[in-house]
Amino acid sequence: MEKAILALENGHFFYGWTFSKGAKGETGGEVIFNTSMTGYQEILTDPSYKGQIVVMTPSEVGNYGVNFEDPQSEKVWVNGFVVKDIPQVYSNYRATKSLQEYLNDNDVVGIFGVDTRAVVRILRNYGVMKGYIGIGNISPQEAVRKARSIPDISELDLVAQVSRKEEYRWTQKSWKWLVGYQEQTEFKYKVAVIDYGVKRDILRLLVDRGLELVCFPYNVSAEEVLSISPDGIFLSNGPGDPATLKYQIDQIKKLIPKGIPMFGICLGHQLLSWAFGGRTYKLEFGHHGGNHPVKNLKTGRVEITAQNHNYATDETKLPQDIEITHINLNDNTIEGMRHKNYPVFSIQHHPEAAPGPHDSFNVFDEFLRLIKESKT
């Protein structure tokens, strides 16, 4: 355990202690906060957090350890992890190691002893900003200077770093009590998944509905997607600024008029916003947590959702053939939309919510319904 410092680009800094040094003993990135009470392993392994230092708001993180079943990808993607307190003992019947061991194994910097409530207040007042974590005797002035020198997240090609490089198949279903994960062997329809940093539980929920998944890397062409004659197309979550993914937006534009049911989540939703002719903008401090209320404008039902995004769709830039279907009740930002002429829809939040609310599972059923209707 060594002394550590977290510095923000606006000059604020906080002292703490390291519980994981990482490979280099320092790190930088965009500093955001997450309000989820549980699910830190899922947060750590969500590729959408690539390029970010995550500050957790619960007072204690790590009390149930980590396991081999809950990761949302093959590794930890966050640039750094900041908590108020970390327990010396963890307890859970599925746990295989501690959070400290997990971050060390993945060469990720983790620090504790930081006044996370103060960090959150600053981010809420001034917005997300670049930050730096250093271990050892680093002066505040030097730490702030390093924070300011970090590239803006919009300048980084993050999706290229998290997307799988080759085409692959996914057949694993969702975890069940006393059974664990099982493989699906029979499929009704074929879906092309464009992997911008997809979470495993999204894939599992699609497989649960009898969908055969052919997963393509982020730079796949529209022609390659169409070559497998898909019954549906899924656009996944992922990190970074959607405005930088111009090639991907152009490919989606080619796919929309084909009339194939298309479903986007998070970054997939944002890319559809651009492909429809709209725009996105950066939120002041983003939506990161497991308790965001979202209203379904069609049913009037309010769903509690898990969220992780820093960008939102600009309502004023959407064309008239796009209908807004969901809104965030905290700030009225767009949480869902659909095309009036093509079977294309998307949501901004994360319906798979592992762990978390399951209120939005119905969107996977809606995708399956659109696929069935397109085949009749």
ABEGO torsion letter per residue (X at the ends): XBBBBBBBAAGBBBBBBBABAEAAGBBBEBBBBBABABGAAAAAABAAABGBBBBBABABBGAAEBBAAABABABBABABBBBABBBABBBBAABABBAAAAAAAAGBBBBBGBBAAAAAAAAAAAEBBBBBBBBEBBBAAAAAAAAAABBBAAABBAAAAABBABBBBBABBBBBBGAEBBBBABBABBBBBBBAGBBAAAAAAAAAAGBBBBBBBAABBAAAAAAAGBABBBBBBEBEBAAABAAAAAAAAAAAAAGBBBBBBEAAAAAAAAAAGBBBBBBAAEBBEAABBBBBAAAGBBBBBBBBBABBBBAAABBAABBBABBBAAAGBBABBBBAABBBBBBABBAAGOBEBAAAAAAAAAAAAAAAAAAX
